[in-house]
């Protein structure tokens, strides 16, 4: 993994982007001695996003199971909007 300062990145952005895009390098950007950002290939980003999506799906599934086990009843969006006096888009008053 390569580290560059923000000022180095400004001077050589095209080269750094090429390192990431074509060589698959991960580049950490530092500012005032601290890591503040990272540049990754689109392939790495897609992998990260798929991991996040899977984690979110598991969390949603657990939340739904917890809700179903609780015996609570759901409140419709329309009912909540009515209670709050909010008009939903595309709905007539």
C-alpha positions in Angstrom: 0.0 0.0 0.0 1.3 3.4 -0.9 1.0 6.6 1.2 1.0 10.1 -0.3 0.5 13.4 1.3 -2.4 15.6 0.1 0.1 18.0 -1.4 1.9 15.2 -3.3 -1.5 14.0 -4.5 -2.3 17.5 -5.9 1.0 17.5 -7.8 0.7 14.0 -9.2 -2.9 13.1 -9.2 -2.9 11.6 -12.7 0.0 9.3 -11.8 -1.6 8.2 -8.6 -5.0 7.5 -10.3 -3.2 5.4 -12.8 -1.4 3.4 -10.1 -4.8 2.7 -8.6 -6.8 2.1 -11.8 -4.3 0.1 -13.8 -2.0 -1.6 -11.1 -4.7 -2.1 -8.5 -2.7 -0.3 -5.8 -4.4 1.1 -2.8 -3.2 4.6 -2.0 -3.7 6.2 1.4 -3.7 10.0 1.5 -2.2 11.7 4.6 -2.7 15.2 5.9 -0.7 16.6 8.7 0.7 13.1 9.4 -2.6 11.4 9.7 -4.3 9.0 7.2 -7.5 10.8 6.0 -8.6 9.0 2.8 -7.9 6.1 0.5 -8.0 5.7 -3.2 -9.0 2.2 -4.3 -9.8 0.6 -7.7 -13.3 0.3 -8.8 -13.0 -3.5 -8.3 -12.1 -2.9 -4.7 -15.0 -0.4 -4.3 -17.5 -2.8 -5.7 -16.3 -5.6 -3.4 -16.6 -3.2 -0.4 -20.1 -2.2 -1.4 -21.2 -5.8 -1.9 -19.8 -6.6 1.6 -21.8 -3.6 3.0 -24.9 -4.7 1.2 -24.7 -8.2 2.6 -24.1 -6.9 6.1 -27.1 -4.5 5.7 -29.3 -7.3 4.5 -28.4 -9.5 7.5 -29.1 -6.6 9.8 -32.5 -6.0 8.2 -33.3 -9.7 8.4 -32.4 -9.8 12.1 -34.5 -6.6 12.7 -37.5 -8.2 11.0 -37.2 -11.4 13.0 -36.9 -9.4 16.2 -40.0 -7.4 15.3 -42.0 -10.6 14.4 -40.9 -12.3 17.7 -41.9 -9.2 19.7 -45.6 -9.6 18.8 -45.8 -5.9 18.0 -48.1 -4.6 15.3 -46.9 -2.5 12.4 -48.2 1.0 11.7 -48.8 1.9 8.1 -47.0 4.9 6.6 -50.3 6.5 5.8 -51.4 6.2 9.5 -48.2 7.8 10.7 -48.5 10.6 8.1 -52.1 11.2 9.2 -51.1 11.4 12.9 -48.3 13.8 12.1 -50.4 15.9 9.7 -48.1 15.2 6.8 -49.2 14.8 3.3 -47.5 12.0 1.4 -46.4 12.7 -2.2 -48.8 11.4 -4.7 -51.6 11.1 -2.2 -54.7 13.2 -2.0 -55.7 14.8 1.3 
